[in-house]
Amino acid sequence: PDVASELRQVGADVTLLPHGVDIQRFVPTPLPLDLPIRLLAVGRLVEKKGFDVLLKSLVELQFPFHLQIIGDGPQRQLLADFIEQQHLTNRVTLTPSMTHEQLAHAYATAHIVVAPSVVDRNGDRDGLPNVVLEAMASARPVVASDVAAISSAIRHEETGLLTAPGKSSALAAALTRLAFDPTLRQSLGQRARACAEKQFSLGSCST
């Protein structure tokens, strides 16, 4: 939507086709009830995904958690080094890319999905990351950066929580809020699934 708006401002005739998700592959499952709180992030390990910001936010968390980051990319060693330096090796797992079937299981075992995207130093940014829609279809609460087109799916306090991009303390605060409020986790996840079905179903978005 942000790119479409920019094109319209210069007189281009733009038709916006929403990004879609397969709501038959990614389906709701009950939220886990056990601890630790399992955080999940998915994406290529590059600057614009903001995984370094996510790792910095973990230092501020005061509840039992485990973070799994799924993906491959050039920042793997940088992230691994930070994990070791901050003594987070028992609380963070870097996992190689998965198939859609494996990802569906990963969403099902997560309490919270995090999409901490940023605008990188070259101005590159995500549009609407797949992980956001897949998590929503899986009825998982999402904490995401308010950047690019993410807010077209994650409406703050309704289908997820939005935070300022690049702000680790704001991200930590949002994660803490959800960690201590299982009712909010459930309600955000349910509304996210309803939104995915209504606005982002792959069949309706591709026709």
Residue pairs with C-beta under 8 A, 6 or more apart in sequence:
1 16
1 149
1 152
2 148
2 149
3 127
3 149
4 14
4 16
7 14
8 14
17 205
17 206
18 152
18 199
18 200
18 205
19 127
19 128
19 130
19 133
19 149
19 200
19 205
20 133
20 200
20 201
20 202
20 203
20 204
20 205
20 206
21 130
21 133
21 134
21 136
21 137
21 196
21 200
21 201
21 202
22 100
22 137
22 202
23 137
23 196
23 197
23 200
23 201
23 202
25 100
25 104
25 137
26 103
26 104
26 107
26 134
26 137
26 138
27 104
27 137
27 138
28 137
28 138
28 139
28 189
28 190
28 193
29 107
29 108
29 138
29 139
31 111
31 139
31 140
31 182
31 185
31 186
31 189
32 38
32 109
32 110
32 111
33 182
35 64
36 63
36 64
36 65
36 66
36 91
37 63
37 64
37 65
37 66
37 111
37 112
37 179
38 65
38 66
38 67
38 68
38 109
38 110
38 111
38 112
39 65
39 66
39 67
39 68
39 110
39 111
39 112
39 113
39 114
39 175
40 67
40 68
40 70
40 106
40 107
40 110
40 112
40 113
40 114
40 135
40 140
41 49
41 51
41 54
41 67
41 68
41 69
41 70
41 113
41 114
41 115
41 116
41 131
42 69
42 70
42 71
42 103
42 106
42 113
42 130
42 131
42 134
43 49
43 51
43 70
43 71
43 115
43 129
43 131
44 71
44 72
44 73
45 51
45 69
45 71
45 72
45 73
45 74
45 75
45 76
45 79
45 94
46 73
46 74
46 75
46 120
47 75
47 118
47 120
47 121
47 124
48 117
48 118
48 119
48 120
48 124
48 125
48 126
49 71
49 116
49 117
49 118
49 126
49 129
50 116
50 117
50 118
50 145
50 165
50 166
51 69
51 75
51 79
51 116
52 75
52 78
52 79
52 82
53 116
53 118
53 165
53 166
53 167
53 168
53 171
54 67
54 69
54 114
54 116
54 168
54 171
55 67
55 79
55 82
55 83
55 86
55 88
55 92
56 82
56 168
57 116
57 168
57 169
57 171
57 172
57 175
58 65
58 67
58 86
58 88
58 91
58 92
58 172
59 86
59 168
60 168
60 169
60 172
61 172
61 175
61 176
61 179
62 176
63 176
63 179
63 180
65 91
65 175
65 179
66 91
66 92
66 93
67 91
67 92
67 93
67 114
68 92
68 93
68 95
68 106
68 110
69 79
69 92
69 93
69 94
69 95
70 95
70 96
70 97
70 98
70 103
70 106
71 95
71 96
71 97
72 96
72 97
76 94
79 94
80 94
82 88
83 89
83 92
83 94
98 106
103 134
104 138
107 113
107 134
107 135
107 138
107 140
108 138
110 135
110 140
111 140
111 141
111 178
111 179
111 185
112 140
112 141
112 142
112 143
112 175
112 178
112 179
112 185
113 131
113 132
113 135
113 138
113 140
113 141
113 142
113 143
114 142
114 143
114 144
114 171
114 175
115 129
115 131
115 132
115 135
115 142
115 143
115 144
115 145
115 150
116 143
116 144
116 145
116 163
116 165
116 171
117 125
117 126
117 129
117 144
117 145
117 147
117 148
117 150
117 165
118 125
118 145
118 147
118 165
118 166
119 125
119 147
119 148
119 165
125 147
125 148
126 147
126 148
126 149
126 150
127 148
127 149
128 148
128 149
128 150
128 152
128 153
129 150
132 142
132 144
132 150
132 153
132 154
132 160
133 153
133 196
133 200
135 142
135 192
136 142
136 153
136 154
136 159
136 160
136 192
136 193
136 195
136 196
136 200
137 192
137 193
137 196
137 197
137 200
138 189
138 193
139 189
139 190
139 192
139 193
140 189
140 192
141 160
141 161
141 178
141 184
141 185
141 186
141 188
141 189
141 192
142 154
142 159
142 160
142 161
142 188
142 192
143 160
143 161
143 163
143 171
143 174
143 175
143 178
144 150
144 154
144 160
144 161
144 162
144 163
145 162
145 163
145 164
145 165
145 166
146 156
146 162
146 163
146 164
146 165
147 165
150 162
151 162
153 159
153 160
153 195
153 196
153 199
153 200
154 160
154 161
154 162
154 192
155 195
156 162
158 188
158 191
159 188
159 191
159 192
159 195
160 188
160 192
161 174
161 177
161 178
161 188
163 170
163 171
163 173
163 174
164 170
177 184
178 184
178 185
178 188
